């Protein structure tokens, strides 16, 4: 088995980012890429410093959580914050973008959106993407689930860690690696 494709790599990154989500309703991750280089990532969660939905329920209004900033928006805002151009970039996102995120994606100059799950795909979002010339690409979750993991390397990682000087932190690190891999 050869190495994974760029598409699988970036989509797997988005799924990893989704695991940081602070929303109980839906965990979403997004990765923005230019020239096969990750320039930003985001996940859905509260505004910095605000209460998280996982700590105190979602703040619902008309069936939507108004506390949550969407993953796509967080990734785009990271680019704005740190001065990374999104012109001609690609977005890898775990779920099909909502209408508002679709508008932001178009305005940011992103030219391709790859997504792993259909989620309330709104016809207006589809229309906007088509009019703007944004390519949509469905990447089935099964392609990501078949990616090999670091499990076969567990013994080598633990052996390498044992070569480090002894310390309390060292022992804690070895225990953590053994339980995580």
PASE-502599 format. One record per residue: residue in one letter; z, x, y of N, C-alpha, C, O in turn. Coordinates in steps of 0.02 Angstrom, whole numbers, padded with zeros to 5 digits, always signed. Each point is the difference from the previous one (the first is absolute). Last residue first. Layout:
N
AZXYZXYZXYZXY
...
END
This chain:
181
X+01073-00083+00263-00064+00011-00034-00002-00033-00067-00050+00004-00035
X+00249-00012+00174-00056-00029+00036-00067+00006-00036-00043-00043+00007
X+00254+00137-00087+00004-00073+00000-00060-00032+00033-00018-00057-00018
X+00038+00295+00009+00001-00026-00069+00000-00076-00001-00032-00030-00042
X+00050+00140+00251-00067+00007-00028-00002-00030-00070-00048-00035-00017
X+00258+00045+00121-00043-00049+00034-00071+00002-00029-00030-00052-00012
X+00187+00213-00062+00017-00067-00025-00046-00053+00030-00023-00045-00035
X+00000+00263+00118-00024-00004-00069+00015-00068-00030-00043-00030-00032
X+00129+00073+00246-00073-00006+00002-00028-00005-00071-00044-00042-00012
X+00273+00084+00039-00015-00069+00019-00076-00012+00001-00023-00053-00020
X+00100+00271-00018+00015-00042-00058-00016-00073+00015-00026-00036-00043
X+00001+00187+00221-00048+00016-00052+00011-00045-00061-00048-00029-00026
X+00202+00024+00203-00061-00035+00018-00053+00009-00054-00038-00046-00015
X+00238+00166-00007+00012-00072-00012-00063-00039+00015-00017-00046-00037
X-00028+00291-00039+00039-00029+00055+00012-00073-00018-00031-00027-00046
X-00110+00272-00047+00047-00054-00013+00034-00023+00064+00018+00041+00043
X-00272+00066-00051+00071+00020+00001+00045-00061-00010-00015-00055+00022
X-00229+00037-00129+00028+00008+00067+00073+00021-00004+00033-00012-00051
X-00168-00048-00139-00008+00070+00020+00028+00013+00069+00010+00058+00019
X-00023-00276-00117+00055+00038-00030-00004+00074+00018+00049+00036-00006
X-00222-00187+00069+00059-00010+00041+00059+00040-00026+00042+00023+00039
X-00241-00026-00165-00009+00038+00062+00061-00006+00045+00021+00049+00032
X-00026-00179-00227+00007+00071-00017-00007+00044+00062+00037+00048+00008
X-00075-00280+00016+00071+00013-00012+00011+00074-00016+00048+00030+00024
X-00270-00099-00003+00034-00005+00064+00074+00016-00007+00027+00038+00040
X-00159-00049-00235-00015+00059+00039+00034+00000+00067+00023+00052+00024
X-00001-00242-00162+00035+00057-00030-00013+00064+00040+00045+00040+00010
X-00161-00240+00057+00072-00004+00010+00036+00062-00026+00042+00028+00035
X-00284-00099-00036+00023+00062+00031+00076+00003+00007+00026+00050+00023
X-00151-00243-00109-00011+00058-00045+00027+00065+00028+00010+00048-00038
X+00008-00245+00177+00043-00002-00060-00013+00059-00047+00048+00031-00024
X-00156-00104+00242+00029+00066-00011+00043+00004-00063+00028+00053-00015
X-00236-00228+00031+00058+00016+00042+00024+00070-00016-00029+00036-00041
X-00220-00186+00029+00051+00037-00036+00056+00020+00048-00011+00009+00060
X-00144-00231-00034+00006+00069+00023+00056+00035-00038+00054-00028-00008
X-00125-00209-00005-00019+00047-00053+00004+00073+00021-00017+00044-00039
X+00061-00234+00186+00050+00001-00053-00016+00050-00055+00045+00021-00037
X-00199-00065+00214+00057+00039+00024+00052+00007-00055+00030+00053-00007
X-00220-00186-00031-00023+00069+00011+00057+00045+00021+00001+00059-00017
X+00035-00292-00004-00002+00034-00066-00023+00072+00008+00022+00044-00038
X-00022-00197+00223+00064+00033-00012+00000+00038-00067+00034+00051-00006
X-00264-00094+00145+00047-00035-00044+00063+00041-00014-00003+00061-00008
X-00159-00065+00221+00020+00051-00049+00052-00033-00046+00058-00006+00019
X-00258-00070+00174+00055-00021-00043+00012+00055-00052-00046+00019-00036
X-00068-00023+00293-00006+00025-00069+00062-00018-00039+00056+00019+00018
X-00211-00055+00231+00058-00020-00039-00011+00022-00072-00054-00009-00027
X-00045+00082+00289-00011-00008-00072+00066-00018-00034+00052+00029+00014
X-00139-00073+00244+00052+00033-00039-00011-00015-00074-00002-00058-00020
X-00122-00021+00224-00029+00050-00044+00052+00040-00038-00013+00057-00021
X+00032-00252+00178+00015+00067+00026-00029+00056-00044+00003+00058+00019
X-00024-00289-00082-00031+00007+00066+00010+00071+00028-00045+00026+00034
X+00154-00080-00238-00073+00001-00009-00035+00011+00067-00045+00042+00005
X+00279-00070-00003-00019+00064-00032-00076+00006-00006-00029+00052+00014
X+00114-00257+00064+00009+00054+00049-00021+00067-00028-00035+00039+00033
X+00037-00224-00179-00054-00006+00049+00004+00056+00052-00051+00031+00017
X+00226-00050-00172-00061+00022-00035-00060+00000+00048-00040+00046+00001
X+00240-00136+00078+00007+00073-00007-00063+00028-00033-00026+00052+00021
X+00041-00283-00008-00013+00028+00066+00007+00077-00002-00039+00035+00033
X+00089-00163-00229-00072+00003+00014-00015+00031+00068-00051+00034+00008
X+00271+00031-00151-00021-00051+00048-00075+00008+00014-00023+00055+00013
X+00197+00008-00221-00059+00026+00035-00027-00055+00046-00027-00050-00023
X+00242+00080-00118-00017-00047+00053-00059+00024+00041+00002+00000+00062
X+00036+00163-00229+00061-00033+00024-00018-00043+00060-00007+00025+00056
X-00090+00156-00270-00016-00054+00046+00064-00034+00020+00044-00011-00042
X-00052+00271-00034+00016-00069-00019-00026-00049+00053+00007+00012+00060
X-00046+00226-00046+00013-00006-00072+00012-00072-00022-00011-00017-00058
X-00144+00150+00264+00061-00037-00013+00007-00012-00075-00050-00005-00036
X-00092+00146+00252+00007-00008-00072+00067-00033-00013+00051+00021+00028
X-00227+00014+00192+00065-00023-00023-00004-00009-00076-00040-00039-00025
X-00102+00168+00246+00002-00022-00070+00071-00019-00017+00048+00036+00017
X-00111+00038+00204-00065-00024-00025+00000-00022-00073-00049-00029-00023
X+00212+00058+00265+00000+00013-00072-00062-00032-00030-00014-00058+00014
X+00095+00051+00221-00060+00037-00019-00003+00019-00074-00042+00040-00020
X+00204-00176+00160+00017+00071-00010-00060+00042-00021+00005+00061-00002
X-00018-00299+00025+00008+00030+00067+00017+00075-00005-00016+00038+00046
X+00002-00163-00247-00066+00003+00032+00005+00036+00067-00040+00044+00016
X+00240-00085-00129-00040+00048-00038-00068+00009+00033-00023+00057+00008
X+00164-00225+00076+00024+00067+00019-00041+00054-00035-00016+00051+00031
X-00026-00274-00092-00022+00012+00070+00021+00069+00023-00040+00035+00032
X+00117-00104-00241-00073+00010-00003-00027+00015+00070-00042+00044+00008
X+00267-00105-00030-00011+00069-00021-00074+00016-00003-00021+00055+00017
X+00079-00278+00030+00020+00045+00055-00009+00073-00018-00023+00039+00042
X-00025-00201-00211-00047-00004+00056+00020+00048+00056-00043+00036+00026
X+00124+00040-00265+00003-00065+00034-00049+00002+00060-00030+00051+00014
X-00006+00108-00239+00032-00007+00066-00002-00072+00027-00047-00038-00012
X+00062+00118-00252-00052-00017+00050+00033-00013+00067+00050-00036+00004
X+00081+00198-00168-00018-00071+00003-00053-00011+00054-00002+00036+00050
X+00082+00185-00098+00016-00032-00064-00022-00073-00002-00013-00026-00054
X-00111+00227+00194+00057-00045+00007+00011-00038-00065-00048-00016-00035
X-00097+00223+00178+00015-00021-00068+00064-00040+00004+00052+00025+00023
X-00257+00059+00159+00068-00026-00012+00006-00021-00073-00043-00037-00025
X-00118+00216+00193+00005-00049-00055+00072-00020-00008+00046+00039+00012
X-00200+00061+00213+00048+00012-00054-00006-00054-00054-00036-00050+00009
X-00079+00082+00216-00036+00014-00063+00046+00013-00059-00022+00027-00051
X+00154-00019+00266-00072-00013+00003-00033+00023-00065+00008+00058-00020
X+00226-00036+00095-00016-00042-00058-00075-00017-00002-00023-00036-00044
X+00193+00245+00154-00055-00047+00008-00014-00038-00065+00000+00029-00054
X+00235+00080+00148-00051+00010-00052-00053-00054+00008+00015-00060-00001
X+00207+00104+00127-00065+00022+00025-00052+00015-00052-00041+00045+00010
X+00277-00138-00022-00008+00072-00009-00069+00026+00018-00016+00058-00013
X+00079-00292+00035+00060+00036+00021-00010+00076-00001+00024+00036+00043
X-00193-00184-00127+00005-00004+00073+00058+00043+00025-00007+00036+00050
X-00018-00056-00282-00056+00038+00028+00004+00001+00077-00010+00052+00031
X+00163-00186-00143+00016+00071-00011-00055+00044+00028+00014+00052+00031
X-00050-00283-00032+00046+00020+00054+00023+00072-00008+00013+00034+00049
X-00147-00129-00218-00040+00007+00061+00044+00024+00058-00020+00042+00039
X+00129-00094-00240-00041+00060-00009-00042+00013+00063-00005+00057+00022
X+00135-00254-00029+00043+00059+00004-00040+00064-00007+00013+00049+00036
X-00126-00252-00066+00018+00009+00070+00044+00062+00008-00009+00039+00047
X-00045-00105-00264-00061+00023+00034+00015+00016+00073-00022+00051+00026
X+00196-00149-00155-00015+00070-00020-00060+00028+00037+00002+00057+00025
X+00143-00254+00092-00040+00009-00060-00018+00074-00011-00001+00040+00046
X+00224-00148+00066-00062+00031+00024-00040+00016-00063+00025+00031-00046
X+00183-00219+00077-00037+00052-00035-00062+00024+00038-00039-00041+00024
X+00193-00144+00035+00035+00063+00006-00043+00059-00024+00009+00056+00023
X-00063-00293-00038-00018+00029+00065+00036+00066+00012-00013+00034+00050
X-00076-00189-00269+00056+00041+00023-00021+00034+00065-00048+00038+00002
X-00049-00280-00091-00012+00072+00004+00063+00036+00024+00037-00026+00041
X-00067-00219-00059-00019+00028-00065-00013+00075-00001-00022+00027-00051
X+00097-00148+00250-00062-00030-00024-00026+00033-00064-00060+00012-00007
X+00248+00119+00077-00025-00045+00052-00068-00024-00023-00047+00040-00008
X+00280+00123-00084-00059-00042-00011-00016-00045+00060+00045-00026+00033
X+00084+00257-00119+00006-00042+00060-00064-00042+00003-00051+00022+00027
X+00177+00094-00251-00056+00000+00046+00014-00048+00058+00035-00049-00008
X+00172+00168-00124-00053-00051-00007-00055+00009+00051+00008+00032+00052
X+00168+00135-00075+00022-00062+00031-00053-00055-00001-00007-00036+00050
X-00012+00261-00149+00071+00000+00016+00024-00068+00024+00059-00017-00007
X-00287+00066-00045+00037+00010-00062+00075-00002+00011+00038-00010-00047
X-00188+00000+00233-00001-00063-00038+00041+00007-00065+00033-00048-00021
X+00029+00202+00233-00052-00006-00051+00006-00066-00037+00056-00026-00009
X+00015+00101+00273+00025-00018-00066-00059-00007-00048-00052-00027+00019
X+00014+00190+00188+00013-00072-00011+00027-00010-00071-00010+00043-00043
X-00068+00171+00129+00065-00018+00028+00019-00073-00010+00057-00019+00012
X-00312+00075-00027+00052+00052-00004+00063-00022+00036-00002-00022+00058
X-00151-00167-00155-00006+00047+00055+00057+00050-00006+00056-00019-00019
X-00118-00094-00211+00024-00018+00066-00016+00054+00052-00013+00057-00017
X-00146-00079-00199+00071+00003+00011+00017-00017+00072-00045-00013+00041
X-00170+00088-00228+00026-00055+00041+00076+00003+00003+00034+00009-00051
X-00190+00212+00038+00021-00054-00045+00029-00055+00043+00018+00011+00058
X-00190+00229-00034+00049-00049+00024+00018-00049-00055-00036-00007-00050
X-00103+00260+00132+00019-00048-00051+00050-00049+00029+00036+00016+00048
X-00237+00192+00025+00059-00042+00012+00012-00046-00059-00045-00015-00039
X-00120+00189+00039+00021+00010+00069+00060-00044+00018+00035+00013+00048
X-00172+00107-00274+00045-00053+00022+00022+00015+00072+00026+00054+00014
X-00260+00024-00131+00065+00024+00021+00041-00058+00025-00023-00040+00041
X-00217+00042-00104+00042+00011-00059+00067+00032+00016+00028+00036-00041
X-00176-00111+00216-00026+00060-00033+00044+00020-00060+00015+00060-00009
X+00112-00231+00128-00062+00024+00030-00020+00064-00035+00041+00045-00009
X+00142-00274-00024-00030+00063-00022-00063+00015+00041-00039-00045+00015
X+00283-00120-00046-00061+00011+00039-00024+00071-00014+00038+00048+00001
X+00126-00241-00133-00014+00070+00013-00065+00005+00038-00051-00029-00020
X+00260-00164-00060-00067+00015+00027-00005+00074+00016+00047+00031+00024
X+00113-00243-00164-00008+00068+00025-00071+00011+00023-00047-00029-00027
X+00241-00183-00043-00068+00022+00016+00002+00071+00026+00045+00019+00038
X+00107-00233-00161+00002+00072+00014-00071+00025+00007-00040-00002-00047
X+00175-00248+00072-00061+00035-00021+00004+00073+00022+00011+00015+00059
X+00181-00166-00045-00053-00047-00016-00063+00033-00027-00031-00025-00047
X+00233+00138+00131+00009-00028-00067-00059-00043-00022-00013-00008-00060
X+00028+00226+00235-00013-00072-00004+00007-00024-00072-00031+00027-00045
X+00034+00202+00140+00065-00032+00006-00006-00076+00000+00045-00036+00021
X-00195+00264-00124+00003-00063+00038+00071-00028+00002+00038+00006-00048
X-00130+00191-00073+00047+00009+00055+00009-00064+00041+00041-00002+00046
X-00199+00022-00226+00067+00002-00029+00054+00012+00052+00060-00008-00014
X-00293+00015+00066+00025-00069-00006+00070-00001-00029+00039-00046+00014
X-00158+00252-00003+00026-00021+00066+00030-00070-00004+00051-00014+00031
X-00163+00090-00220+00063+00037+00008+00033-00018+00067+00060-00011+00003
X-00272-00075-00045+00049-00033-00044+00068+00035+00004+00051-00033-00002
X-00229+00131+00117+00017-00063+00032+00051-00038-00041+00046-00031+00027
X-00135+00228-00117+00043+00016+00057+00023-00064+00035+00058-00006+00019
X-00218-00013-00187+00066+00013-00030+00050+00017+00055+00058-00020-00004
X-00279-00003+00069+00029-00066-00016+00068+00009-00032+00046-00040+00014
X-00167+00234+00034+00021-00033+00062+00030-00069-00013+00048-00020+00034
X-00134+00140-00221+00053+00038+00032+00027-00035+00062+00060-00008+00008
X-00251-00078-00119+00062-00012-00038+00059+00034+00032+00055-00028+00004
X-00264+00072+00092+00017-00070+00009+00065-00018-00037+00044-00032+00028
X-00139+00245-00059+00032-00006+00066+00023-00071+00011+00055-00012+00025
X-00067+00077-00279-00047-00001+00057+00039-00003+00065+00059-00016+00001
X+00043+00135-00225-00013-00066+00028-00048+00007+00059-00007+00053+00030
X-00002+00125-00235+00046-00021+00052-00022-00066+00031-00057-00022-00008
X-00009+00064-00246-00004+00039+00062+00049-00025+00052+00041-00044-00013
X-00038+00039-00267+00000-00042+00059+00000+00044+00062+00043+00044+00007
END
